[in-house]
Amino acid sequence: MHFSFSYDKNKTIQGLRYHFFSKKEIKVMIIVVNVFAIVAAILYYNHKVRPEPLMLGSCIWVCMMISIWFILPYTIYRKSATFKDSYNIYLTDAGVRLENTNGYVMWTWDSFIKYYESPHFIHLYFDEKSFFLVPKETITDEMKNELRVVLKQRIG
């Protein structure tokens, strides 16, 4: 299987957001901050605490969401030259070959530990923090189905 792609900035930013929100640490942190803010609101409403804990929880929540939703994805997009190039990708029995004008890289199927799909991308993970985004917009529906089968067989 073979197809070409390049990255759209807005879709790539959204794909990076999906990556961050899929991390267990981020999910736990969001839950803890939300529980803290809700408990602080209930205690404040019942006149058990002053407004400072409620304000602290709200400020922490806003700062956390701004950093996850805006700062992290835009920083990674800006610093990575990967998202500014066009690629050809080949999926073979041996693995995945990615080419651009600068050269190519070949990854065996054993290089990937998992994959998952977001609305615009297929995320191929080398480890918990290293991944590669494959845009789905240039792939036909038939090829997407074939790709899902290949990824399920090869990666799990």
SVG drawing of the C-alpha trace seen along z (x, -y; Angstrom):
<svg xmlns="http://www.w3.org/2000/svg" viewBox="-25 -34 43 44">
<polyline fill="none" stroke="black" stroke-width="0.4" points="0.0,0.0 1.3,-3.4 0.1,-7.0 1.4,-10.6 0.5,-13.2 1.4,-16.5 0.2,-18.1 -2.5,-20.7 -1.6,-23.0 -5.0,-23.2 -5.7,-19.4 -2.2,-18.7 -2.7,-20.9 -6.0,-19.0 -4.2,-15.6 -1.6,-16.7 -4.4,-17.6 -5.8,-14.2 -2.4,-12.8 -2.2,-14.8 -5.7,-14.1 -5.2,-10.4 -2.4,-10.2 -3.3,-8.6 -1.4,-11.3 -3.3,-14.1 -6.7,-12.4 -5.8,-11.8 -4.7,-15.4 -7.9,-16.7 -10.0,-14.5 -8.1,-15.6 -8.3,-19.3 -12.0,-19.0 -12.8,-17.1 -10.8,-19.7 -12.7,-22.6 -16.1,-20.9 -15.4,-20.1 -14.2,-23.7 -17.3,-25.0 -19.6,-22.9 -17.7,-23.8 -17.8,-27.5 -21.5,-27.3 -22.1,-25.8 -19.9,-28.5 -17.3,-25.9 -14.3,-27.6 -13.4,-31.0 -13.4,-31.8 -9.6,-31.3 -9.8,-27.4 -12.5,-27.9 -10.5,-30.5 -7.3,-28.4 -9.1,-25.4 -10.5,-27.5 -7.2,-29.1 -5.4,-25.8 -8.0,-24.3 -7.9,-27.3 -4.0,-27.2 -4.0,-23.5 -6.5,-23.6 -4.7,-26.6 -1.4,-24.7 -2.8,-21.4 -5.1,-22.9 -2.9,-25.7 0.7,-25.9 1.8,-22.2 0.4,-21.5 1.5,-24.9 5.0,-24.5 5.5,-21.0 4.1,-22.0 6.4,-25.1 9.6,-23.2 9.1,-20.1 10.2,-20.3 8.3,-17.0 5.0,-18.9 6.3,-21.2 7.2,-18.6 5.4,-16.3 5.8,-12.5 5.3,-9.2 4.5,-6.3 4.8,-2.6 3.3,0.2 4.9,3.5 5.2,6.9 8.6,5.8 7.3,2.6 6.7,-1.1 8.9,-3.1 8.6,-6.9 10.2,-9.1 10.6,-12.8 13.0,-14.9 15.7,-14.6 15.7,-10.7 13.8,-7.9 13.4,-5.9 12.3,-2.3 10.5,-1.1 9.9,2.6 6.5,3.5 8.2,4.4 9.2,0.7 5.6,-0.2 4.0,0.6 0.5,-0.6 -1.7,-2.7 -4.9,-4.6 -7.2,-6.7 -8.4,-10.2 -10.7,-12.0 -7.9,-13.2 -4.9,-11.0 -3.6,-7.5 -1.2,-7.8 1.6,-5.2 3.5,-4.9 7.1,-3.9 6.8,-4.2 4.5,-6.1 5.9,-9.5 7.3,-9.0 4.8,-8.8 4.2,-9.6 1.0,-11.1 -0.3,-9.7 -3.0,-12.0 -6.2,-10.3 -7.4,-13.0 -5.6,-11.8 -6.5,-8.1 -9.7,-6.7 -12.2,-4.9 -11.2,-1.6 -7.5,-2.2 -8.4,-3.3 -10.2,0.1 -7.2,1.9 -4.9,-0.1 -6.9,0.7 -6.7,4.4 -2.9,4.2 -2.3,2.2 -4.5,4.5 -2.6,7.6 0.9,6.1 0.6,3.9 -2.3,5.4"/>
</svg>
